[in-house]
């Protein structure tokens, strides 16, 4: 995609601090890190949403995330990480990506569930049924 920052990084049109790369994925430091060692992992193929990729492509993406976590574990001597993906987030880069954030004691962070706080109107049973009937 012409104006996609991450596609420009893949094409080496924009520099990055790459920490890992293979034929299908690339991992690089976030230039606005939330913590030391904050890595972004992407598929080189452009897509904005999880549904833009095959299960095999997503499996390769997670294999790269796993390699990055293993490296960060050793490099930063931590076993705690927050790993998250923004899906069709308007305020972010419009290329699906996964953030890998090493966690440290007293870093001020919290569990990923604290990112959004919106109480549901329906019961958990009703919500579960609503989701189950749409799974294909």
C-alpha positions in Angstrom: 0.0 0.0 0.0 1.5 3.3 -1.1 1.0 5.4 2.1 1.4 2.7 4.6 4.3 3.4 7.0 4.9 -0.3 7.7 4.9 -1.2 4.0 7.5 1.5 3.5 9.6 -0.1 6.3 9.2 -3.5 4.5 10.3 -2.0 1.2 13.3 -0.3 3.0 12.0 3.1 2.0 11.7 4.1 5.6 14.5 3.1 8.1 13.7 0.9 11.0 15.5 -0.7 13.9 14.9 -4.3 12.7 15.5 -7.0 15.3 14.2 -10.0 13.2 13.1 -10.6 9.6 12.2 -13.6 7.5 10.4 -14.0 4.2 6.9 -13.2 5.6 7.5 -11.2 8.8 9.4 -8.3 10.2 10.0 -7.2 13.8 11.4 -3.8 14.7 11.6 -1.4 17.6 8.6 0.9 18.1 9.9 4.5 17.5 7.5 5.7 20.2 8.1 3.0 22.8 6.0 2.4 25.8 9.0 0.7 27.5 12.5 -0.3 26.7 12.5 -3.2 24.2 9.0 -2.4 22.8 8.9 -4.3 19.5 6.3 -4.3 16.7 5.8 -7.5 14.7 4.2 -7.4 11.3 3.4 -9.6 8.3 5.1 -8.1 5.3 1.9 -8.6 3.3 -0.3 -5.5 3.7 -3.6 -5.9 5.6 -5.4 -3.9 8.2 -7.4 -6.6 9.9 -6.9 -10.1 11.1 -9.4 -11.3 8.4 -7.1 -10.0 5.7 -4.7 -13.0 6.4 -4.9 -16.7 6.2 -4.5 -18.9 9.3 -1.1 -20.0 8.0 0.0 -16.4 7.7 -1.2 -15.6 11.2 0.6 -18.7 12.5 3.8 -17.4 11.0 3.2 -14.1 12.6 2.8 -15.7 16.0 5.9 -17.8 15.4 7.9 -14.5 15.0 6.2 -13.1 18.1 7.4 -16.2 20.0 11.0 -15.7 18.7 10.9 -12.0 19.8 9.6 -12.9 23.2 12.4 -15.5 23.7 15.0 -12.9 22.7 13.5 -10.1 24.9 13.4 -12.5 27.8 17.1 -13.0 27.7 18.0 -9.4 26.6 16.0 -7.7 29.3 15.9 -10.4 32.0 12.1 -10.5 32.2 9.5 -13.2 31.7 6.5 -10.9 31.8 5.1 -9.3 28.6 2.1 -7.6 27.4 1.3 -8.6 23.9 -1.5 -6.9 22.0 -2.9 -6.1 18.6 -4.9 -3.1 17.4 -7.5 -4.3 14.9 -8.8 -1.6 12.5 -7.7 1.1 15.0 -8.3 4.4 13.3 -5.6 6.2 15.4 -2.8 3.8 14.5 -1.0 2.6 11.5 -3.4 0.9 9.1 -1.4 -2.3 8.8 -2.1 -5.1 11.2 0.6 -5.4 13.8 1.4 -6.9 17.2 3.0 -5.0 20.0 5.4 -6.9 22.3 6.1 -5.0 25.5 8.5 -6.3 28.1 7.2 -5.7 31.6 9.2 -4.7 34.6 8.5 -4.3 38.3 7.0 -0.9 39.1 6.7 0.0 35.4 3.3 1.5 36.0 1.6 -0.8 33.5 -1.3 -3.1 34.1 -3.0 -6.1 32.6 -4.3 -5.8 29.0 -8.0 -5.8 30.3 -7.4 -2.4 31.7 -7.1 -0.8 28.3 -10.8 -0.6 27.8 -13.4 0.0 30.4 -17.0 -0.4 29.1 -19.6 -2.4 31.0 -21.8 -4.6 29.0 -25.6 -4.4 29.0 -26.3 -8.1 28.4 -25.7 -11.1 30.6 -22.6 -13.2 30.0 -24.8 -16.1 28.9 -26.6 -13.8 26.3 -23.2 -12.5 25.1 -21.8 -16.0 24.7 -24.8 -17.2 22.7 -24.6 -14.1 20.5 -21.0 -14.9 19.7 -21.5 -18.6 19.3 -24.2 -18.3 16.7 -21.8 -16.1 14.5 -18.7 -18.3 14.6 -18.1 -20.0 11.3 
